[in-house]
């Protein structure tokens, strides 16, 4: 009678070990961001109790809304190992376009004006996507160029003029000042876009393909992923989100000129990186980017409340960016070492 010997349990595969380590590192990163945010808010409130007044909280949410929104769009392109430095210029072009359409057509519905702004942003995204996906231009170079092109278009269009709040419909301006249960409309819109993007990246194949492209473009191509189409979609979506940001910008500030959104792209990249979106692509979430946006907004609002010089605001943000990139590099090295150990055990 032959005895049946049970097979020893096989060691974890390389992919399983890597995915577990990556998931664990993301959980610790998210928990760390939440802890930093809580410490910042509580510490500032202890030093200056007015920091947590209802009006201060509303102002904080208003200030964070645009950063959260645009960080969501930036994450889509960074995941593909790309970047969009033109987002501030796209926002400015969209904001001025929306304000112009609504001010010159008093009877036009607010929704129609918003559609115009989003369409302008999407058109800019088509330009960026075409340069990167079809022209194979490096994203940094392509979007740096379009940053100046789009900003030049705004200055040419504006011609030194500006559009004032009195020229736009009250219903449109109410979008920038209204709130539901104390939460500004702008933040609610940003949260809706955030959740939709988060679900898309996590639940749908096209969203997961962005991670694959950013992690290993060659392997993604071999796996049959339509890289050109996915890249085009990512840049068009980022442009449309920036266009929506321009609509919200015009609604919030009322007065719009050619300088709207200048320099904003650097804050957006900083928010995404601080929030755990790897600048090398393939890792991160839109929710982490939103946390990064909140942290930077709290820092920018907390330091003046504590009487700290503006120089230190920029210095602290710069230190956070360097720390975040260093942490990403450390995680990558640990992951590579873990994969090598798992591979050697399997052999």
C-alpha distance (Angstrom), angle and dihedral (degrees) to the residues before:
residue distance angle dihedral
X1 . . .
X2 3.72 . .
X3 3.75 119.0 .
X4 3.75 120.2 -135.7
X5 3.76 112.2 -131.3
X6 3.77 117.6 -152.9
X7 3.78 115.5 -124.2
X8 3.77 115.5 -118.3
X9 3.75 115.1 -110.5
X10 3.77 110.4 -89.7
X11 3.76 116.9 -121.7
X12 3.76 117.6 -106.7
X13 3.75 114.0 -80.5
X14 3.77 120.8 -112.7
X15 3.80 92.8 -108.2
X16 3.81 93.1 49.8
X17 3.80 93.4 49.2
X18 3.79 91.6 47.4
X19 3.80 94.3 48.1
X20 3.82 91.8 48.6
X21 3.79 92.5 50.2
X22 3.81 91.9 46.3
X23 3.81 92.6 48.6
X24 3.81 91.0 48.7
X25 3.81 92.4 49.3
X26 3.81 90.8 50.1
X27 3.81 91.2 51.6
X28 3.79 91.9 50.8
X29 3.81 90.5 45.9
X30 3.82 92.5 51.7
X31 3.80 92.0 46.1
X32 3.79 89.7 49.6
X33 3.80 92.0 51.6
X34 3.79 92.0 50.3
X35 3.81 90.1 48.7
X36 3.82 91.7 50.3
X37 3.81 90.4 49.1
X38 3.82 92.6 49.9
X39 3.82 92.5 47.1
X40 3.80 91.3 49.6
X41 3.80 93.9 49.9
X42 3.81 96.4 42.6
X43 3.80 94.2 43.1
X44 3.80 92.8 50.2
X45 3.82 92.0 45.0
X46 3.81 90.8 53.2
X47 3.80 91.2 51.5
X48 3.81 94.1 40.7
X49 3.85 114.7 18.5
X50 3.81 91.5 -168.4
X51 3.80 88.5 69.4
X52 3.83 89.7 81.1
X53 3.78 96.9 44.6
X54 3.84 114.2 127.9
X55 3.79 92.1 -109.6
X56 3.81 92.4 48.8
X57 3.80 91.0 50.5
X58 3.81 91.2 50.1
X59 3.80 90.5 49.4
X60 3.80 89.2 49.0
X61 3.80 92.3 52.5
X62 3.80 91.3 46.7
X63 3.79 90.9 51.2
X64 3.81 91.8 47.7
X65 3.81 97.2 45.6
X66 3.80 98.1 79.4
X67 3.81 92.8 41.4
X68 3.82 91.7 51.0
X69 3.79 90.9 47.5
X70 3.79 96.5 49.1
X71 3.82 93.1 40.7
X72 3.81 86.4 59.6
X73 3.80 90.9 56.3
X74 3.81 92.4 43.0
X75 3.80 90.4 53.4
X76 3.81 91.2 58.7
X77 3.79 92.1 61.1
X78 3.81 97.9 36.4
X79 3.81 89.1 56.1
X80 3.82 87.8 62.7
X81 3.83 90.2 54.1
X82 3.80 89.2 -100.5
X83 3.79 137.3 108.7
X84 3.80 137.5 -151.3
X85 3.78 112.4 -143.6
X86 3.81 91.5 169.1
X87 3.82 96.4 70.6
X88 3.81 94.0 102.1
X89 3.79 91.3 50.9
X90 3.81 91.6 45.7
X91 3.79 89.2 51.9
X92 3.81 90.4 50.5
X93 3.80 93.4 48.6
X94 3.79 91.7 47.3
X95 3.81 93.1 45.8
X96 3.80 92.7 51.7
X97 3.80 92.0 43.7
X98 3.80 92.6 50.5
X99 3.81 92.6 46.6
X100 3.81 91.7 47.5
X101 3.81 94.1 50.3
X102 3.81 93.7 47.1
X103 3.81 95.1 43.8
X104 3.82 94.8 48.8
X105 3.83 94.2 43.4
X106 3.82 106.1 47.1
X107 3.81 94.3 178.1
X108 3.80 95.2 50.5
X109 3.83 114.0 116.6
X110 3.79 115.1 -110.6
X111 3.81 90.3 -123.6
X112 3.81 90.2 58.6
X113 3.79 90.4 53.1
X114 3.80 90.1 50.0
X115 3.81 90.8 50.5
X116 3.82 89.4 53.4
X117 3.80 90.8 52.7
X118 3.80 93.8 48.0
X119 3.82 90.6 46.6
X120 3.81 90.8 53.4
X121 3.79 89.3 52.3
X122 3.80 92.6 47.5
X123 3.83 90.5 50.2
X124 3.80 89.4 53.7
X125 3.81 87.9 49.3
X126 3.81 89.6 54.1
X127 3.80 89.0 55.4
X128 3.81 92.3 49.6
X129 3.80 92.8 43.9
X130 3.79 92.5 49.2
X131 3.79 92.0 52.2
X132 3.81 93.6 47.5
X133 3.81 103.5 33.7
X134 3.81 100.9 32.0
X135 3.79 103.4 22.7
X136 3.84 93.8 40.4
X137 3.80 89.8 -136.6
X138 3.84 111.8 158.8
X139 3.83 107.5 -99.7
X140 3.81 93.3 -126.1
X141 3.81 91.9 54.8
X142 3.81 95.7 39.9
X143 3.81 96.9 50.1
X144 3.80 93.3 39.8
X145 3.79 86.9 58.4
X146 3.79 94.6 46.1
X147 3.80 89.4 47.4
X148 3.81 88.0 67.9
X149 3.80 94.7 37.0
X150 3.80 94.4 53.3
X151 3.80 92.2 42.9
X152 3.79 89.4 50.7
X153 3.81 89.5 52.5
X154 3.79 90.3 53.8
X155 3.81 92.3 51.2
X156 3.81 91.3 46.4
X157 3.82 91.0 48.8
X158 3.79 94.6 45.2
X159 3.80 94.5 44.2
X160 3.80 91.0 -161.4
X161 3.81 93.5 -52.3
X162 3.78 130.0 114.6
X163 3.77 136.6 -154.3
X164 3.80 117.2 -123.6
X165 3.79 129.5 -148.1
X166 3.80 90.4 -111.5
X167 3.80 89.8 64.2
X168 3.82 94.7 58.8
X169 3.83 131.4 73.4
X170 3.79 117.2 -89.6
X171 3.78 90.7 -130.9
X172 3.79 90.0 59.9
X173 3.80 93.4 48.2
X174 3.81 89.1 49.3
X175 3.79 87.5 64.5
X176 3.78 88.7 65.4
X177 3.80 96.7 46.4
X178 3.81 104.7 30.4
X179 3.79 125.2 97.7
X180 3.79 142.5 -173.5
X181 3.81 116.9 -137.1
X182 3.79 88.0 -16.2
X183 3.81 94.2 -52.2
X184 3.84 113.2 117.6
X185 3.78 117.9 -119.6
X186 3.81 88.6 -123.6
X187 3.79 92.4 60.6
X188 3.80 91.5 46.4
X189 3.81 90.6 53.7
X190 3.81 90.2 48.0
X191 3.82 91.0 50.2
X192 3.80 92.2 50.4
X193 3.81 91.3 52.5
X194 3.81 89.8 44.7
X195 3.80 93.9 53.0
X196 3.82 93.5 44.8
X197 3.82 91.3 50.6
X198 3.81 92.0 45.0
X199 3.79 93.3 51.4
X200 3.80 91.4 45.3
X201 3.80 93.1 52.4
X202 3.80 93.6 45.8
X203 3.80 103.0 37.7
X204 3.78 108.1 30.6
X205 3.77 128.8 69.5
X206 3.80 94.2 -133.6
X207 3.80 89.0 55.7
X208 3.80 93.4 48.4
X209 3.80 88.8 48.6
X210 3.82 88.5 67.7
X211 3.81 89.2 62.2
X212 3.80 90.8 49.0
X213 3.81 92.2 50.4
X214 3.79 91.9 50.1
X215 3.80 94.0 45.3
X216 3.81 98.0 48.3
X217 3.82 120.0 -9.8
X218 3.81 93.2 -172.9
X219 3.81 93.1 52.9
X220 3.80 90.0 45.0
X221 3.80 90.3 54.7
X222 3.80 91.4 49.0
X223 3.80 89.3 50.2
X224 3.80 89.6 58.6
X225 3.80 97.6 -108.9
X226 3.83 110.5 157.2
X227 3.80 94.4 -124.2
X228 3.81 97.2 177.9
X229 3.79 92.8 51.5
X230 3.81 93.3 45.4
X231 3.81 92.8 48.8
X232 3.78 91.3 48.4
X233 3.80 90.8 50.3
X234 3.83 92.3 48.8
X235 3.81 93.4 53.4
X236 3.81 94.1 42.8
X237 3.82 90.3 49.8
X238 3.81 90.8 48.0
X239 3.80 89.8 49.5
X240 3.81 92.7 48.7
X241 3.82 90.4 49.9
X242 3.81 89.7 49.8
X243 3.81 87.8 49.3
X244 3.80 89.7 53.2
X245 3.79 86.8 49.3
X246 3.79 88.6 55.8
X247 3.81 90.4 52.9
X248 3.81 91.0 51.2
X249 3.80 91.1 44.7
X250 3.81 91.3 55.6
X251 3.80 91.1 46.7
X252 3.78 93.5 49.5
X253 3.81 101.1 44.2
X254 3.81 99.7 28.6
X255 3.78 92.9 -160.4
X256 3.81 111.6 81.8
X257 3.80 129.0 -177.8
X258 3.79 136.8 161.9
X259 3.82 93.6 -81.1
X260 3.82 94.5 63.4
X261 3.80 110.8 134.2
X262 3.82 95.7 6.8
X263 3.82 110.7 163.1
X264 3.79 92.5 2.8
X265 3.80 93.3 119.1
X266 3.80 91.8 71.0
X267 3.79 91.8 55.4
X268 3.80 89.5 49.4
X269 3.80 93.5 51.8
X270 3.81 89.1 46.8
X271 3.81 91.7 51.7
X272 3.80 92.3 51.0
X273 3.80 94.4 46.6
X274 3.81 94.3 45.3
X275 3.80 87.4 48.6
X276 3.80 92.2 60.2
X277 3.80 102.0 -96.4
X278 3.81 103.3 143.5
X279 3.79 110.0 -124.7
X280 3.83 86.9 -146.5
X281 3.82 90.1 61.9
X282 3.78 136.1 -120.3
X283 3.80 99.1 75.7
X284 3.80 138.2 74.0
X285 3.78 140.6 53.2
X286 3.78 136.6 -113.3
X287 3.81 88.6 -120.8
X288 3.79 90.4 58.5
X289 3.81 89.3 49.2
X290 3.81 88.8 52.1
X291 3.79 90.2 52.3
X292 3.79 88.8 50.1
X293 3.81 89.6 51.6
X294 3.81 90.8 51.2
X295 3.80 91.9 48.7
X296 3.81 93.0 51.2
X297 3.80 91.1 46.1
X298 3.80 91.8 50.5
X299 3.81 90.1 48.9
X300 3.81 91.8 50.5
X301 3.80 90.5 49.8
X302 3.81 99.1 37.1
X303 3.78 100.0 51.5
X304 3.83 95.2 57.1
X305 3.81 88.4 46.4
X306 3.80 87.6 55.6
X307 3.79 92.0 47.5
X308 3.82 94.3 -113.4
X309 3.80 118.2 153.9
X310 3.81 117.8 -100.6
X311 3.81 90.7 -120.5
X312 3.79 90.1 68.3
X313 3.79 91.0 53.2
X314 3.80 90.7 63.1
X315 3.79 92.3 39.9
X316 3.81 92.3 53.7
X317 3.81 92.2 47.3
X318 3.80 89.7 49.8
X319 3.80 90.9 50.0
X320 3.80 90.2 50.5
X321 3.81 91.1 52.2
X322 3.81 92.3 49.9
X323 3.80 90.7 46.0
X324 3.81 92.1 49.3
X325 3.81 93.0 49.8
X326 3.80 90.3 46.8
X327 3.79 90.5 50.7
X328 3.80 91.1 49.8
X329 3.78 89.7 51.3
X330 3.82 91.1 49.6
X331 3.80 91.5 50.0
X332 3.81 90.4 49.4
X333 3.81 91.6 51.9
X334 3.82 91.9 47.1
X335 3.79 90.5 48.4
X336 3.80 92.2 50.0
X337 3.81 90.6 49.5
X338 3.81 91.0 48.6
X339 3.79 91.4 50.6
X340 3.81 91.4 50.1
X341 3.81 92.0 50.9
X342 3.80 92.2 47.9
X343 3.80 91.2 47.9
X344 3.79 92.2 51.3
X345 3.83 91.5 50.0
X346 3.81 91.2 50.9
X347 3.81 90.7 52.5
